[in-house]
Amino acid sequence: MNPNVVRRPEKLLGDPRRVIAQHHLPGSPERIRRIIQRVLALPAPSAEALLEQVMRDFADRHRDIAAVFKRHFDAVAEHLPPDAEPDRTRRDLIGAYFTKEYSIESAALFNPSIIPHPDQGGMSAGELRFILSLRATGEGHISSIVFRSGVLDRDNRIALDAVSDYVETPTLQLDPDYDRHMFELKLNEMGACNETTTWVLCRLPEVFTYNALHETIAQFHLEHPVPGTQQAEALAVIDWLAQSNYETTFRPEFPISERVIFPVSKNESAGIEDARFVRFEEDSGEATYYATYTAYNGFSILPQLIETKDFVTFNVITLNGRAVQNKGMALFPRKVGGRYAMLARQDGENNHIMFSEHLHFWQESQIIQEPRRPWEFVQIGNCGSPLETDEGWLVLTHGVGPMRQYCIGAMLLDLENPAKIIARLTDPLLTPHGKEREGYVPNVVYSCGALIHNNELVIPYAMSDIHSGIATVEVGDLLRCMSPVA
């Protein structure tokens, strides 16, 4: 017996016109200086005409391209010839030469998760405003997080909000305050503590800033002008850890579809992948939105945590502990038995669960589900955070079968002891078919998080790593079709 799944007509497609303006450094400092000198040598009429053309071509693609040019000019101003004082035209032109557009969705828009919007003002009974997070992929297959919004009405009809023509990258601030004890714990978990890290940390206050950290590192270099290999590696790890914990802030007056969380730290330089957002209810009843995601630097992956209250300011935090491994970590929407709980896939094959007293540290995990059915013999994992029902924790899963086909399944965990599976679907809930099979990675359906509204499970899902759609299924029907697990 299979539940009745309805594939909705709404589709989320990437738009190559949605571009951000990035700083562009095309080579060595010597090459940068040569480019600047060529711009400075332009006759005034030629420089003015060239800048006018650049503004005609690009000003309407960004909210304030002049501010971008100024910022990028300031970033290379140290390479100006001595005593050079370029006029406004040449400063803007230099900024333009060190700017490039990046189309964030040109390759794909996939792996969505859906959560209730923090602002439910103006909603009628039975309506819900929601936020969709998606993995956007562009040139070089670099992934970032983008957002869409909309409303589910009392009949679960979906109205997606218009998508802005503009895209905004946020202002970035490395954590304004670091807790020394927490910082040392994370270094210890990474196996990086030694005499050098002790030297640095002992000279910092209990709460320190990024600037204070760099001043202390500079002092170390003064006292150790030729650091050994182990010392240099320790200092690099300290800086890497500090840069992996940061805060981004967007302008709240613009729509959420303009916001893109683009890779900024070294450990995510090749992409931010598969954010699983969840509305987490604190013990006080206050709501915080968290997302686990996979940071990728081209060689290794690292699970990270995003924290936000309003989807305007996002705090990015490093997760640590022996159990922080592999991809696909999904946080429960509240504590269970007084502890944080998380689904994970440490071994890349089985579904695990782990518990912790501290949100940032995860030490132990246990397998709760192994591949049993032919459609999941290769591997299984979660498709987002568990959803609480009266009958148990409803978890969407994924399974990989023959021909590397990804399907979406479901299981039910015990409310009090979520390490125990009490029921599961024998067959997949969603299997790729028709045009869903065609894409960058064929034969894949995948989700990073669903929600329950008006007794229906609303599942945004990716189609073969290129587009996204939405499916719904009645929760009671889904639970009736599950087989009990002894």
Stockholm file with secondary structure:
# STOCKHOLM 1.0

chainA/1-486         MNPNVVRRPEKLLGDPRRVIAQHHLPGSPERIRRIIQRVLALPAPSAEALLEQVMRDFADRHRDIAAVFKRHFDAVAEHLPPDAEPDRTRRDLIGAYFTKEYSIESAALFNPSIIPHPDQGGMSAGELRFILSLRATGEGHISSIVFRSGVLDRDNRIALDAVSDYVETPTLQLDPDYDRHMFELKLNEMGACNETTTWVLCRLPEVFTYNALHETIAQFHLEHPVPGTQQAEALAVIDWLAQSNYETTFRPEFPISERVIFPVSKNESAGIEDARFVRFEEDSGEATYYATYTAYNGFSILPQLIETKDFVTFNVITLNGRAVQNKGMALFPRKVGGRYAMLARQDGENNHIMFSEHLHFWQESQIIQEPRRPWEFVQIGNCGSPLETDEGWLVLTHGVGPMRQYCIGAMLLDLENPAKIIARLTDPLLTPHGKEREGYVPNVVYSCGALIHNNELVIPYAMSDIHSGIATVEVGDLLRCMSPVA
#=GR chainA/1-486 SS CCCCEEEEEEEECCCTTCEEEEECCCSCHHHHHHHHHHHHTSCHHHHHHHHHHHHHHHGGGSSCHHHHHHHHHHHHGGGSCTTCCCCHHHHHHHHHHTEEEEETTSSEEEEEEEEECSCCTTCCTTCEEEEEEEEEECGGGCEEEEEEEEEECTTCCEEECCCCSCCBCCEEEECSCEEHHHHHHHHHHTTCCSHHHHHHHHTSCSEECHHHHHHHHHHHHHHCSSCCHHHHHHHHHHHHHHHTSEEEECCTTSCGGGBEECCCSGGGTTEEEEEEEEEEECTTSCEEEEEEEEEECSSCEEEEEEEESSSSEEEEEECBSTTCCSSCCEECSSCBTTBEEEEECTTSSSEEEEEESSTTBCCCCEEEECCCSGGGSSEEEESSSCEECSSCEEEEEEEECGGGCEEEEEEEECSSCTTSEEEECSSCSBCCCGGGGCSSSSSBEECSCCEEETTEEEEEEEETTTEEEEEEEEHHHHHHTCEECC
#=GC SS_cons         CCCCEEEEEEEECCCTTCEEEEECCCSCHHHHHHHHHHHHTSCHHHHHHHHHHHHHHHGGGSSCHHHHHHHHHHHHGGGSCTTCCCCHHHHHHHHHHTEEEEETTSSEEEEEEEEECSCCTTCCTTCEEEEEEEEEECGGGCEEEEEEEEEECTTCCEEECCCCSCCBCCEEEECSCEEHHHHHHHHHHTTCCSHHHHHHHHTSCSEECHHHHHHHHHHHHHHCSSCCHHHHHHHHHHHHHHHTSEEEECCTTSCGGGBEECCCSGGGTTEEEEEEEEEEECTTSCEEEEEEEEEECSSCEEEEEEEESSSSEEEEEECBSTTCCSSCCEECSSCBTTBEEEEECTTSSSEEEEEESSTTBCCCCEEEECCCSGGGSSEEEESSSCEECSSCEEEEEEEECGGGCEEEEEEEECSSCTTSEEEECSSCSBCCCGGGGCSSSSSBEECSCCEEETTEEEEEEEETTTEEEEEEEEHHHHHHTCEECC
//
